[in-house]
Amino acid sequence: MIEMDLGMMRELFQLPFLTGLTLAVLLPLIGAFLRLREEWLAGLGFPHIAAAGSVAGLPLGLPTTVTATLATALAALLKSLLARIGNSQFALMLVLGWGGALFLAANTHQGEMISEGLLRGQLYFSTPGHFSGAVLTLLALLASLKWLNQRLLVQRFFPDHYSANGQADWPHELVFAALLVAAVVLGTLAMGALPAFAMFFVPAWVAFGLARGWRQGLWLTVLIGVSVYLLAFFITLFMNQPFGPSLALLLGLSASLRLIPHLKSRLW
């Protein structure tokens, strides 16, 4: 009986576990670059636009992945045309996305149930498409990481470098935007808008307060994201608790790690 239960649990939760584990690497890494660019609020604004896009496609019978991607890509395009750096546009996206998702949900068949799942989190209902999309996006990020990392660091610390040397900055901007849109859509559809934002924001924020350098910060960002995800997944699984709020709470509690340097300075 126990073997049957364990086998059934493995069959039911293996796909959500692997999807979430992949996202626990992908989202914090993207979040580290958002923090580098001082655009960390993108991790909250874009997911709400993706949620609104998902609900908007319901009356048309379109797949939520398609409409969420189109809405997020359009928002990213408009943002790039209006301004390069800053959080103000993402705050506006949050307002419009949250309001739009709930307004559309109230006027769409089954929209309220779907929007609630998108905003709060629904990892256990993730699909093979979510998993394969997360894996492909992570592989694309890792394949371009060295090149992207170098160019984004140069752009951050030497803003006029590319224009002064007659070099185009649009290639890395385009690649990063594509990776960001994919990560946002997959994170929102699989984890929910708020849990995805927590993964974008908290691991990088904590790591930046502890690491002694950029490379160490990237490794620490991933370590925090994966560790908290594993803890959240198994706690919610065996204690029958909602995943999204539990993940957000545990990530919030992990922020206490930023106190370590202050405690060390007082002790020594």
C-alpha positions as CSV (number, residue, x, y, z in Angstrom):
1,M,0.0,0.0,0.0
2,I,2.9,2.4,0.9
3,E,4.7,1.5,-2.3
4,M,1.5,2.2,-4.3
5,D,1.1,5.6,-2.5
6,L,4.7,6.5,-3.2
7,G,4.5,5.5,-6.8
8,M,1.3,7.4,-7.2
9,M,2.8,10.5,-5.6
10,R,5.9,10.2,-7.9
11,E,3.7,10.0,-10.9
12,L,1.5,13.0,-9.9
13,F,4.2,15.3,-8.6
14,Q,7.3,14.5,-10.7
15,L,6.4,16.9,-13.5
16,P,5.5,19.8,-11.2
17,F,8.6,19.2,-9.2
18,L,10.9,19.3,-12.2
19,T,9.2,22.3,-13.7
20,G,9.5,24.2,-10.5
21,L,13.1,23.1,-10.0
22,T,14.0,24.4,-13.5
23,L,12.3,27.7,-12.8
24,A,14.1,27.9,-9.5
25,V,17.3,28.2,-11.4
26,L,16.0,30.3,-14.3
27,L,14.1,33.0,-12.5
28,P,16.7,33.9,-9.9
29,L,19.4,34.1,-12.6
30,I,17.2,36.5,-14.7
31,G,16.4,38.3,-11.5
32,A,20.1,38.9,-10.8
33,F,20.4,40.7,-14.2
34,L,17.3,42.7,-13.5
35,R,18.8,43.9,-10.2
36,L,22.1,44.7,-12.0
37,R,20.1,46.9,-14.5
38,E,18.0,48.4,-11.6
39,E,14.9,47.0,-13.2
40,W,13.9,44.5,-10.5
41,L,10.2,45.7,-10.6
42,A,10.0,44.0,-14.1
43,G,9.6,40.8,-12.1
44,L,6.3,42.1,-10.8
45,G,5.0,44.2,-13.6
46,F,5.5,41.7,-16.5
47,P,3.9,38.7,-14.7
48,H,0.7,40.7,-14.1
49,I,0.6,41.6,-17.8
50,A,1.1,38.0,-18.6
51,A,-1.8,37.0,-16.3
52,A,-4.0,39.6,-17.9
53,G,-3.0,38.3,-21.4
54,S,-3.9,34.8,-20.4
55,V,-7.4,35.7,-19.3
56,A,-7.9,37.9,-22.3
57,G,-7.5,34.9,-24.6
58,L,-10.3,32.9,-23.0
59,P,-13.2,34.4,-24.9
60,L,-11.3,33.9,-28.2
61,G,-10.5,30.3,-27.4
62,L,-6.8,30.9,-27.7
63,P,-4.2,29.1,-25.6
64,T,-3.2,31.0,-22.5
65,T,0.5,30.6,-23.3
66,V,0.1,32.3,-26.7
67,T,-1.9,35.3,-25.4
68,A,0.3,35.6,-22.3
69,T,3.4,35.7,-24.5
70,L,1.9,38.2,-26.9
71,A,0.8,40.5,-24.1
72,T,4.2,40.3,-22.3
73,A,6.2,40.8,-25.6
74,L,4.1,43.8,-26.5
75,A,4.6,45.4,-23.0
76,A,8.4,44.7,-23.4
77,L,8.4,46.4,-26.8
78,L,6.5,49.4,-25.6
79,K,8.9,49.7,-22.6
80,S,12.0,49.6,-24.8
81,L,10.5,52.3,-27.0
82,L,9.7,54.6,-24.1
83,A,12.8,54.2,-21.9
84,R,15.8,52.0,-21.4
85,I,16.2,51.9,-17.6
86,G,13.9,52.5,-14.7
87,N,11.1,50.9,-12.6
88,S,8.3,53.4,-13.2
89,Q,7.0,51.7,-16.4
90,F,6.9,48.4,-14.6
91,A,4.9,49.9,-11.7
92,L,2.4,51.0,-14.3
93,M,2.4,47.5,-15.8
94,L,1.6,46.1,-12.4
95,V,-1.4,48.4,-12.0
96,L,-2.7,47.7,-15.5
97,G,-2.0,44.0,-15.4
98,W,-3.6,43.4,-12.0
99,G,-6.7,45.5,-12.8
100,G,-7.0,44.1,-16.3
101,A,-6.7,40.5,-15.1
102,L,-9.4,40.8,-12.4
103,F,-11.7,42.9,-14.6
104,L,-11.5,40.4,-17.5
105,A,-11.9,37.6,-15.1
106,A,-15.1,39.0,-13.7
107,N,-16.6,39.2,-17.2
108,T,-15.3,36.0,-18.7
109,H,-16.5,32.4,-18.3
110,Q,-14.2,30.5,-15.9
111,G,-12.0,33.6,-15.9
112,E,-12.1,34.2,-12.2
113,M,-10.9,30.7,-11.4
114,I,-8.0,30.9,-13.9
115,S,-7.0,34.4,-12.9
116,E,-6.9,33.4,-9.2
117,G,-4.6,30.5,-10.1
118,L,-2.4,32.8,-12.2
119,L,-2.1,35.4,-9.5
120,R,-1.7,33.1,-6.5
121,G,0.2,30.1,-8.0
122,Q,-0.7,26.7,-9.4
123,L,2.5,24.7,-9.7
124,Y,0.8,21.3,-9.2
125,F,-1.2,21.9,-12.4
126,S,1.9,22.7,-14.6
127,T,2.0,20.9,-17.9
128,P,4.7,19.2,-20.0
129,G,4.7,22.4,-22.2
130,H,5.7,24.4,-19.1
131,F,8.5,22.0,-18.3
132,S,9.9,21.8,-21.8
133,G,9.6,25.6,-22.2
134,A,11.4,26.2,-18.9
135,V,14.2,23.8,-19.9
136,L,14.7,25.3,-23.3
137,T,14.7,28.9,-21.9
138,L,17.3,27.9,-19.2
139,L,19.5,26.2,-21.8
140,A,19.3,29.3,-24.0
141,L,20.3,31.5,-21.0
142,L,23.2,29.2,-20.1
143,A,24.4,29.1,-23.7
144,S,24.4,32.9,-23.9
145,L,25.4,33.6,-20.3
146,K,29.1,34.4,-20.8
147,W,28.4,36.8,-23.8
148,L,25.3,38.3,-22.2
149,N,27.0,38.7,-18.8
150,Q,29.9,40.6,-20.3
151,R,27.8,42.9,-22.4
152,L,25.3,43.7,-19.6
153,L,28.1,44.4,-17.1
154,V,29.8,46.8,-19.6
155,Q,26.5,48.5,-20.3
156,R,25.8,48.9,-16.6
157,F,29.1,50.3,-15.5
158,F,30.1,52.1,-18.7
159,P,26.7,53.3,-20.2
160,D,28.4,55.2,-23.1
161,H,30.7,52.4,-24.1
162,Y,28.8,51.0,-27.1
163,S,27.8,54.3,-28.6
164,A,31.3,55.8,-28.1
165,N,32.9,52.8,-29.9
166,G,30.3,52.7,-32.6
167,Q,28.9,49.4,-31.5
168,A,25.3,48.4,-31.4
169,D,23.7,47.4,-28.1
170,W,20.5,46.0,-29.5
171,P,21.8,42.4,-29.9
172,H,22.1,41.8,-26.2
173,E,19.1,43.9,-25.4
174,L,17.0,41.7,-27.8
175,V,18.4,38.5,-26.4
176,F,17.8,39.5,-22.8
177,A,14.3,40.8,-23.6
178,A,13.4,37.4,-25.2
179,L,14.8,35.5,-22.3
180,L,12.9,37.7,-19.8
181,V,9.6,37.4,-21.7
182,A,9.9,33.6,-21.8
183,A,10.9,33.4,-18.1
184,V,8.0,35.7,-17.1
185,V,5.4,33.8,-19.1
186,L,6.5,30.4,-17.9
187,G,7.0,31.5,-14.3
188,T,3.5,33.1,-14.2
189,L,1.7,30.2,-15.8
190,A,3.4,27.5,-13.7
191,M,4.0,29.3,-10.4
192,G,1.8,32.4,-10.4
193,A,2.5,36.1,-10.7
194,L,3.4,36.8,-7.1
195,P,5.5,33.6,-6.5
196,A,7.3,34.3,-9.8
197,F,8.1,37.8,-8.7
198,A,9.4,36.4,-5.3
199,M,11.7,34.2,-7.3
200,F,12.9,37.0,-9.5
201,F,13.5,39.4,-6.6
202,V,14.4,37.8,-3.3
203,P,17.3,35.4,-4.1
204,A,19.2,38.1,-6.0
205,W,18.5,40.7,-3.4
206,V,19.7,38.4,-0.6
207,A,22.8,37.3,-2.6
208,F,23.8,40.9,-3.5
209,G,23.9,41.6,0.3
210,L,26.2,38.6,1.0
211,A,28.4,38.0,-2.0
212,R,31.9,39.5,-2.4
213,G,31.7,39.6,-6.1
214,W,29.4,39.4,-9.1
215,R,30.2,35.8,-10.0
216,Q,29.8,34.6,-6.5
217,G,26.6,36.5,-6.4
218,L,25.2,34.6,-9.3
219,W,26.1,31.2,-7.7
220,L,24.6,32.3,-4.4
221,T,21.4,33.6,-6.1
222,V,20.8,30.2,-7.7
223,L,21.7,28.4,-4.4
224,I,19.1,30.4,-2.5
225,G,16.4,30.0,-5.1
226,V,16.8,26.3,-5.4
227,S,17.2,25.7,-1.7
228,V,14.0,27.6,-0.8
229,Y,12.1,26.0,-3.6
230,L,13.0,22.5,-2.4
231,L,12.0,23.4,1.1
232,A,8.7,24.9,0.0
233,F,7.8,22.1,-2.4
234,F,8.2,19.3,0.2
235,I,6.7,21.2,3.1
236,T,3.6,22.0,1.1
237,L,3.4,18.5,-0.3
238,F,3.5,16.7,3.0
239,M,1.7,19.2,5.0
240,N,-1.0,19.8,2.4
241,Q,-0.5,23.6,2.2
242,P,-0.8,25.9,-0.8
243,F,2.5,26.2,-2.7
244,G,2.5,29.8,-3.9
245,P,2.0,31.5,-0.5
246,S,4.3,29.0,1.1
247,L,7.1,29.8,-1.4
248,A,6.6,33.5,-1.0
249,L,6.7,33.3,2.8
250,L,9.9,31.1,2.9
251,L,11.6,33.4,0.4
252,G,10.6,36.4,2.6
253,L,12.1,34.6,5.6
254,S,15.3,33.9,3.7
255,A,15.8,37.7,3.6
256,S,17.0,37.4,7.2
257,L,20.3,36.0,5.7
258,R,21.1,39.6,4.8
259,L,21.7,40.2,8.5
260,I,24.7,37.9,8.5
261,P,27.3,40.6,7.6
262,H,25.9,42.9,10.3
263,L,26.1,40.2,12.9
264,K,29.6,39.3,11.9
265,S,30.7,42.9,12.2
266,R,29.3,43.2,15.7
267,L,30.7,39.9,16.9
268,W,34.2,40.5,15.5
